[in-house]
Amino acid sequence: MRKGVRVTIVSGVFAALVGGAGYGAYNVLSALSGDGGSDAVRTGPPSGSEVKDTTGKFFAAWEKGRGAEAASFTNNAADAEPLLTAYGKDAHLTDVSITPGAATGTTVPFTVRATVSYDGRSKPLAYKSRLTVVRGETTHRALVDWKPSVVHPQLGTGDTLVTGESASPPIEAVDRDGNVLTKEKYPSLGPILDELRSKYGDKAGGTPGVELTIRHQAGGAADTTLLTLAEGKAGKLPTTLSARAQAAAERAVQKYAESSVVAVKPSTGEVLAVANHRDDGFNAAFLGELAPGSTMKIVSSATLIDNKITTANGPAPCPPTATWQSQTFSNLKDLTPDEHATLSDSFARSCNTAFVKYADEVKVDSLHKEAEERFGLGQNNWKVGIPSFDGRVPASGGPDTAANLIGQGQVQMSPLNMASVTATAMTGAFRQPVIVSPRLDDRELATARGLPTGTVQQLRTMMNRTAVSGTAAGVMRGLGGSIGAKTGSAEVDGQTKSNSWFTGYRNDMAAAAMTQDGGHGIDAAGPIVAEVLRTGG
């Protein structure tokens, strides 16, 4: 923490503990002062006049820098007061003017205009936010429903606003060909560039500037710059990204909400593109932890082949249902059963029951060992250059032994993990993905045994068949060169639609995508991957 900068933490945990006490304290004060007698019996949503009155008082106190007073008009004063106070003190925001828009029910949009002043420098700041007015649970007053995003839409629980010398010097990130990468041109790179700056700003040779930033509390995430008062000197940071692939990834994810995609270069492990379409700024492409559905059958097939249980041309019957330890598994409703199917047949048609039937022939830890020892997954030792999740394939007993084989159960992956799986299946070698060369910081990369040549040949044949005439054919049509793919969908409790997964390769590019609530693999994730692979000719 730099000298002279005060930081105020907004703690959701603390709020949960004392929020009720805040309501009670107001009741006591109201009773003593004689205020609020009529409000105490009101129920239901606040009226239009109440919404106008509450927001007017809240905005007025906020504009005047009276944090405690503004917080008293919220339903969580204990949590609101520190951030509203820090707005003027730690963030050095003055001349605050708040203009409310037309209310929709009890929700009020508004525009904030202020001046950031620090060490003799000043700049204007303007942004939009919104709040909702609710009925207090115990006071029955009309109160602002407190969330940090009321103060600024990018603030989350535990975040702070700080103006001062930046924690890290700025960077000028460039792609593999020297093209400059900016969050303005590639919007979903914003959080990733922040992480790169946090880790490599000092090593890139720049000098810090003076900035208004969001200092994130959760997970040690890098600061988010909102406004620069004094430019620092940016140091050049080479990355492995491809501007062409990145542009395609950005376009592709924008077509589907809650989508993420990663592309890697199988021959090196270099990340070529990473994009997310999410409102929360979370890098789900690297950090997502979700069941990968049938894309996991790449690892499961390798497990069956390497343990000599079957081969690509060996038996893998596809009955309509399969039961393992009292749990019954089925296929997609349009899939015709085939008792004479080979593993290649069942892989290309994405037959779940074929893999479940082999649950009694694999050991509890067979899939776990294959994932860890040959595909480099689940050891928490990837050093990509920014935070990432390394996958999770536990040695699960019971029904999960079967469920894991079809990418459900306890298996969790990110698009980065599945892009790496496809790259390993395609080349036979596990090359840990990187977004910045390890030569920059001498970090040691994860290693794994990789796959036998015979297994690679069979996996490539099955993935090519899937791309040419199997479940991925419609999406992969028109892509030339050496291609392969695997579709997937993963059911999630509480969702009406499954998560859409898809992974594939074309020449020296492998990509994987996931769309939450996206449906089948070909519905959303597939088109995303195909668009990115078109740049990998």
C-alpha positions in Angstrom: 0.0 0.0 0.0 1.5 3.3 -1.0 2.2 6.1 1.5 -0.5 8.7 1.8 -3.3 6.7 0.3 -6.1 5.7 2.7 -8.1 2.6 1.8 -11.6 1.9 3.0 -12.8 -1.7 2.7 -16.4 -2.4 1.8 -17.1 -5.8 3.5 -20.1 -7.8 2.5 -19.5 -10.2 5.4 -19.5 -7.3 7.9 -22.7 -6.0 6.3 -24.4 -9.3 6.8 -23.6 -9.3 10.4 -24.5 -5.8 11.3 -27.2 -4.8 8.8 -30.0 -5.9 11.1 -28.5 -3.9 14.0 -28.5 -0.8 11.7 -32.2 -1.1 11.3 -32.8 -1.4 15.0 -30.5 1.6 15.7 -32.6 3.7 13.4 -35.8 2.7 15.1 -34.5 3.8 18.5 -33.3 7.1 17.1 -36.6 7.6 15.3 -38.6 6.9 18.4 -36.5 9.4 20.4 -36.8 12.1 17.9 -40.4 11.6 17.1 -39.7 10.9 13.3 -41.1 8.1 11.2 -44.2 7.2 13.2 -46.3 6.9 10.0 -43.6 5.1 8.0 -43.4 2.3 10.6 -46.6 0.8 9.5 -46.1 1.1 5.7 -45.8 -2.1 3.7 -45.3 -3.0 0.0 -43.0 -1.3 -2.5 -42.3 2.3 -2.0 -44.6 4.8 -3.7 -43.4 7.2 -6.4 -43.3 10.1 -4.0 -41.2 8.0 -1.5 -38.8 7.0 -4.2 -38.3 10.6 -5.2 -37.9 11.8 -1.6 -35.4 9.1 -0.7 -33.2 9.5 -3.8 -33.3 13.2 -3.4 -32.0 13.1 0.1 -29.5 10.4 -0.7 -28.1 12.3 -3.7 -28.0 15.6 -1.8 -25.9 14.1 1.1 -23.6 12.3 -1.4 -23.0 15.5 -3.4 -22.0 17.3 -0.2 -19.6 14.6 0.8 -21.6 13.6 3.9 -21.0 9.9 3.7 -22.6 9.0 7.0 -25.7 11.0 6.2 -26.0 9.5 2.7 -25.6 6.0 4.2 -28.5 6.6 6.6 -30.8 6.6 3.5 -29.7 3.1 2.6 -30.7 -0.3 4.0 -27.1 -1.1 5.0 -25.6 2.0 6.5 -22.7 0.1 8.0 -21.5 -1.1 4.6 -22.4 2.1 2.7 -20.8 4.7 5.0 -17.1 3.7 4.5 -17.4 3.8 0.7 -19.5 7.0 0.5 -17.0 8.7 2.8 -14.0 7.4 0.8 -15.5 8.8 -2.3 -14.4 12.3 -1.3 -11.4 11.4 1.0 -9.5 8.5 -0.6 -10.8 9.0 -4.2 -10.4 12.8 -4.0 -13.7 13.4 -5.9 -15.1 16.9 -5.5 -17.7 19.1 -7.1 -20.1 16.1 -7.3 -23.3 16.7 -9.2 -25.9 13.9 -9.6 -28.7 14.1 -12.1 -31.5 11.5 -11.7 -33.3 10.1 -14.8 -36.9 8.9 -15.1 -37.7 6.2 -12.6 -38.9 2.8 -13.8 -41.0 1.6 -10.9 -38.6 1.9 -7.9 -35.4 1.9 -10.0 -33.8 5.2 -10.7 -31.0 5.7 -13.3 -28.7 8.7 -12.7 -25.6 10.4 -14.0 -22.7 11.5 -11.8 -20.4 14.3 -12.8 -17.4 15.1 -10.5 -13.8 16.4 -10.5 -10.9 14.2 -9.5 -8.2 16.4 -7.8 -4.9 15.2 -6.6 -1.5 16.8 -6.0 -2.3 19.9 -8.0 -3.9 18.0 -10.9 -7.6 17.9 -11.8 -9.8 16.1 -14.4 -13.5 15.8 -14.8 -15.2 12.4 -14.4 -18.7 11.4 -15.6 -20.5 8.1 -15.5 -23.9 6.5 -15.2 -25.3 4.2 -12.6 -28.6 3.2 -11.1 -30.2 2.4 -7.8 -33.4 0.7 -6.5 -35.5 1.9 -3.5 -36.9 -0.8 -1.3 -39.0 -0.9 1.9 -36.9 -1.3 5.0 -37.5 -4.7 6.7 -37.8 -3.3 10.2 -38.0 0.5 9.8 -40.6 0.3 6.9 -38.8 3.4 5.5 -38.2 3.8 1.8 -34.4 3.1 1.6 -31.8 2.8 -1.2 -31.0 -0.9 -1.7 -27.3 -0.8 -1.0 -24.8 -2.2 -3.4 -21.3 -0.9 -4.1 -22.3 -0.6 -7.7 -24.6 2.3 -6.7 -21.5 4.4 -6.2 -19.9 3.2 -9.5 -21.1 0.4 -11.8 -17.7 -1.3 -11.7 -17.5 -1.6 -7.9 -18.1 -5.0 -6.3 -18.2 -6.2 -2.8 -15.0 -5.3 -0.9 -13.8 -2.9 -3.6 -12.4 0.6 -2.9 -11.9 3.8 -4.9 -8.4 5.3 -4.6 -6.6 8.2 -6.3 -2.9 8.3 -6.1 0.3 6.9 -7.7 -0.6 3.8 -9.6 0.3 0.5 -8.0 2.1 -0.6 -11.2 3.5 1.3 -14.2 1.4 1.3 -17.3 2.2 -1.2 -20.1 1.9 -1.1 -23.9 0.9 -4.7 -24.6 1.7 -5.9 -28.1 0.8 -9.0 -30.0 3.1 -11.6 -31.5 3.6 -9.3 -34.5 4.1 -6.1 -32.6 0.5 -4.8 -33.0 -0.6 -2.7 -30.0 -3.4 -4.3 -27.9 -5.8 -1.9 -26.2 -9.0 -2.4 -24.2 -10.6 0.2 -26.5 -10.0 -1.9 -29.6 -10.4 -5.3 -27.9 -12.9 -4.6 -25.0 -12.8 -8.0 -23.3 -9.0 -7.8 -23.0 -9.5 -5.0 -20.4 -9.3 -7.2 -17.2 -6.6 -9.3 -18.8 -4.5 -6.2 -19.6 -5.0 -5.0 -16.0 -3.6 -8.4 -14.8 -0.7 -8.2 -17.1 0.1 -4.7 -15.9 -0.2 -5.7 -12.3 2.3 -8.6 -12.8 4.7 -7.2 -15.4 4.4 -3.4 -15.2 7.7 -3.2 -13.2 9.5 -5.6 -15.5 8.4 -3.8 -18.7 10.4 -0.8 -17.8 7.7 1.9 -17.3 7.1 4.5 -14.6 3.9 4.9 -12.6 1.4 7.7 -13.2 -1.4 9.2 -11.0 -4.8 7.5 -11.4 -8.2 7.0 -10.0 -8.5 3.2 -9.6 -10.8 0.6 -8.3 -8.8 -1.5 -5.9 -10.4 -4.9 -5.9 -10.5 -6.9 -2.7 -11.8 -10.3 -3.9 -9.2 -12.8 -5.2 -6.4 -10.3 -5.3 -7.5 -9.0 -8.8 -5.5 -6.3 -10.4 -6.6 -2.6 -10.0 -9.0 -1.2 -12.6 -8.0 2.3 -13.8 -11.0 4.6 -14.2 -9.2 7.8 -15.0 -5.6 9.0 -15.5 -4.6 12.3 -14.0 -0.9 12.1 -14.9 0.4 9.7 -17.5 3.1 7.4 -16.5 5.6 6.0 -19.0 4.3 2.8 -20.5 6.7 -0.2 -20.8 6.3 -2.4 -23.8 5.1 -5.9 -23.0 5.2 -8.6 -25.7 2.4 -11.2 -25.5 1.7 -14.4 -27.4 -1.7 -13.1 -28.6 -2.6 -12.6 -32.3 -4.5 -9.4 -33.1 -6.2 -11.2 -36.0 -7.4 -14.1 -33.8 -8.3 -11.8 -31.0 -10.5 -9.6 -33.2 -12.3 -12.7 -34.4 -12.8 -13.9 -30.8 -14.2 -10.5 -29.7 -16.7 -10.6 -32.6 -17.7 -14.2 -32.0 -18.5 -13.9 -28.2 -20.5 -10.7 -28.7 -23.1 -12.8 -30.5 -23.8 -14.9 -27.4 -24.2 -13.6 -23.8 -22.2 -15.2 -21.0 -19.7 -16.7 -23.5 -15.9 -17.2 -23.3 -13.4 -18.5 -25.8 -9.6 -19.3 -25.9 -7.4 -20.2 -28.8 -3.9 -21.7 -28.4 -1.1 -22.7 -30.8 -0.7 -26.5 -30.2 2.9 -26.6 -31.4 4.0 -24.1 -28.6 1.2 -23.7 -26.1 1.0 -20.0 -26.8 -2.4 -18.4 -26.2 -3.5 -16.7 -29.5 -6.8 -15.2 -28.3 -9.0 -14.9 -25.2 -12.3 -13.2 -25.1 -15.3 -13.0 -22.8 -18.8 -11.6 -23.1 -19.9 -11.0 -19.6 -21.3 -8.0 -17.6 -19.2 -8.8 -14.5 -15.7 -8.5 -16.1 -14.8 -12.0 -14.9 -12.2 -13.8 -17.1 -14.2 -17.0 -17.3 -12.1 -18.1 -20.3 -9.2 -18.7 -17.9 -10.9 -18.9 -14.5 -14.2 -20.6 -15.2 -14.9 -23.8 -13.2 -17.8 -25.6 -14.9 -18.6 -29.1 -16.1 -17.4 -29.4 -19.7 -20.0 -32.0 -20.8 -19.1 -34.2 -23.7 -16.0 -32.3 -24.7 -14.5 -34.3 -21.8 -14.9 -37.5 -23.9 -11.6 -36.6 -25.5 -9.9 -37.3 -22.2 -12.2 -40.2 -21.5 -11.5 -41.8 -24.9 -7.8 -41.5 -24.2 -8.3 -43.2 -20.9 -10.1 -46.1 -22.5 -7.4 -46.5 -25.2 -4.4 -46.0 -22.9 -5.8 -48.5 -20.4 -6.4 -51.0 -23.3 -10.1 -51.2 -22.5 -11.1 -50.5 -26.1 -9.9 -48.7 -29.2 -11.3 -46.3 -31.8 -12.5 -49.2 -33.9 -13.2 -51.4 -30.9 -16.6 -51.9 -29.3 -18.5 -49.1 -27.5 -22.2 -50.0 -27.7 -24.7 -47.2 -27.5 -27.9 -48.3 -25.7 -30.8 -45.9 -25.0 -30.0 -45.8 -21.3 -27.2 -47.1 -19.0 -27.3 -47.4 -15.2 -24.4 -47.2 -12.9 -24.7 -47.6 -9.1 -28.5 -46.7 -9.2 -28.1 -43.7 -11.4 -29.6 -43.9 -14.9 -28.0 -42.0 -17.8 -29.5 -41.3 -21.2 -28.6 -39.7 -24.5 -30.0 -36.8 -26.4 -33.5 -37.7 -27.4 -32.8 -37.7 -31.1 -29.9 -40.2 -30.9 -30.7 -43.6 -32.3 -29.3 -46.5 -30.1 -26.6 -48.7 -31.7 -25.6 -51.9 -29.9 -22.9 -52.5 -32.5 -21.2 -49.1 -32.3 -17.5 -48.6 -32.1 -15.8 -46.0 -29.9 -15.4 -43.8 -33.0 -19.1 -44.2 -33.7 -20.1 -43.3 -30.2 -17.6 -40.4 -30.0 -18.7 -38.8 -33.3 -22.4 -39.1 -32.3 -21.7 -38.1 -28.7 -23.3 -41.1 -27.1 -23.3 -40.8 -23.3 -24.3 -44.4 -22.5 -21.4 -45.9 -24.4 -19.0 -44.2 -22.0 -21.1 -44.9 -18.9 -21.1 -48.6 -19.8 -17.3 -48.6 -19.4 -17.5 -47.2 -15.8 -17.2 -50.7 -14.4 -14.0 -51.3 -16.4 -12.1 -48.2 -15.4 -10.7 -47.8 -11.9 -11.9 -45.0 -9.7 -8.7 -43.0 -10.4 -8.2 -43.9 -14.1 -9.7 -40.7 -15.5 -8.0 -38.7 -12.8 -4.5 -40.1 -13.6 -5.0 -39.7 -17.4 -6.0 -36.1 -17.0 -3.2 -35.3 -14.6 -0.3 -37.3 -16.0 -0.9 -37.0 -19.7 -3.0 -33.8 -20.2 -1.4 -31.8 -17.4 -4.7 -31.0 -15.7 -5.6 -30.5 -12.1 -2.2 -30.1 -10.4 -2.6 -26.3 -9.6 0.8 -25.6 -11.2 0.0 -23.8 -14.5 1.9 -20.5 -14.8 0.2 -18.9 -17.7 1.3 -15.3 -16.9 -2.0 -14.2 -15.3 -4.3 -16.2 -12.9 -5.9 -19.3 -14.4 -7.7 -22.5 -13.3 -5.9 -25.7 -14.1 -9.0 -28.0 -14.3 -10.3 -30.5 -11.8 -10.8 -34.2 -12.4 -11.0 -35.9 -9.0 -10.9 -39.6 -8.4 -14.6 -39.8 -7.7 -16.3 -43.0 -6.6 -20.0 -43.9 -6.8 -22.2 -42.5 -9.6 -19.6 -39.8 -10.3 -17.2 -42.4 -11.7 -19.6 -42.7 -14.6 -20.7 -39.1 -14.7 -17.1 -37.9 -14.8 -16.6 -39.8 -18.0 -19.2 -37.7 -19.8 -18.0 -34.4 -18.4 -20.5 -34.1 -15.6 -20.2 -35.2 -11.9 -17.2 -33.6 -10.2 -15.2 -32.6 -13.4 -14.7 -28.9 -13.9 -12.9 -27.1 -16.7 -12.4 -23.7 -18.3 -12.3 -23.0 -22.0 -8.5 -22.6 -21.5 -8.3 -26.1 -20.1 -10.3 -27.6 -23.0 -8.3 -25.8 -25.6 -5.2 -27.3 -24.1 -6.8 -30.7 -24.0 -7.5 -30.4 -27.7 -3.9 -29.3 -28.4 -2.6 -32.3 -26.5 -4.8 -34.7 -28.3 -3.8 -33.2 -31.6 0.0 -33.2 -31.1 0.5 -35.8 -28.3 2.5 -33.3 -26.3 1.3 -31.3 -23.3 2.6 -27.7 -23.7 1.3 -25.6 -20.8 -0.5 -22.5 -22.2 1.2 -19.2 -21.8 0.2 -15.6 -22.6 3.6 -14.1 -21.8 6.9 -15.8 -22.5 8.4 -17.5 -19.4 11.7 -16.0 -20.4 10.4 -12.6 -19.1 10.2 -13.8 -15.5 11.9 -17.2 -15.5 8.8 -19.0 -14.3 8.8 -22.8 -14.5 6.0 -24.2 -16.6 4.0 -27.3 -15.8 4.8 -30.6 -17.5 3.1 -33.9 -18.3 3.9 -37.1 -20.1 1.7 -36.5 -23.1 0.1 -39.2 -25.2 1.4 -42.3 -27.0 1.6 -41.9 -30.8 -1.1 -44.6 -31.3 -3.5 -42.8 -29.0 -3.0 -39.5 -30.8 -3.7 -41.1 -34.2 -7.0 -42.5 -32.9 -8.1 -39.3 -31.2 -7.3 -37.3 -34.3 -9.3 -39.7 -36.4 -12.3 -39.6 -34.1 -12.2 -35.8 -33.8 -11.9 -35.4 -37.6 -14.8 -37.7 -38.1 -16.9 -35.6 -35.6 -16.0 -32.5 -37.5 -16.7 -33.9 -41.0 -19.7 -36.2 -40.5 -20.5 -36.2 -36.7 -22.2 -33.8 -34.3 -19.9 -30.9 -35.2 -20.2 -31.2 -39.0 -22.7 -28.4 -39.5 -20.5 -25.9 -37.5 -17.2 -27.0 -39.0 -18.4 -27.0 -42.6 -16.3 -24.9 -44.9 -13.1 -25.0 -42.8 -10.2 -26.4 -44.8 -7.0 -28.0 -43.7 -6.5 -30.4 -40.9 -9.6 -30.2 -38.7 -11.2 -31.9 -35.7 -13.8 -31.1 -33.1 -15.9 -32.3 -30.2 -19.3 -31.0 -29.1 -20.6 -30.8 -25.6 -23.5 -29.7 -23.4 -23.5 -29.8 -19.6 -26.7 -29.8 -17.5 -26.6 -27.5 -14.5 -29.1 -27.5 -11.6 -31.4 -24.5 -11.7 -30.9 -23.7 -15.4 -33.5 -24.3 -18.0 -30.9 -24.8 -20.7 -27.6 -26.6 -20.6 -24.2 -24.9 -20.9 -23.0 -25.1 -24.5 -19.4 -26.4 -25.0 -17.3 -26.9 -28.1 -13.7 -27.5 -28.9 -11.9 -28.0 -32.1 -8.7 -27.6 -34.1 -7.6 -26.4 -37.5 -4.0 -26.7 -38.6 -1.9 -25.2 -35.8 -4.7 -23.7 -33.8 -6.9 -25.2 -31.1 -9.9 -23.4 -29.6 -12.6 -24.0 -27.0 -15.6 -22.0 -26.0 -18.4 -22.2 -23.4 -21.7 -20.3 -23.3 -23.7 -20.5 -20.1 -27.4 -21.3 -20.8 -26.4 -21.7 -24.4 -28.0 -25.1 -25.1 -26.2 -27.8 -27.2 -22.6 -27.4 -28.3 -23.5 -26.5 -31.9 -26.0 -23.8 -30.8 -23.6 -21.2 -29.4 -20.1 -22.4 -28.4 -19.6 -24.1 -31.8 -20.1 -21.0 -34.0 -17.8 -19.1 -31.7 -15.0 -21.7 -32.1 -15.5 -21.9 -35.8 -15.2 -18.2 -36.3 -11.9 -18.1 -34.4 -10.6 -21.2 -36.3 -11.2 -19.4 -39.6 -8.2 -17.2 -38.7 -6.0 -20.2 -38.3 -5.5 -21.2 -41.9 
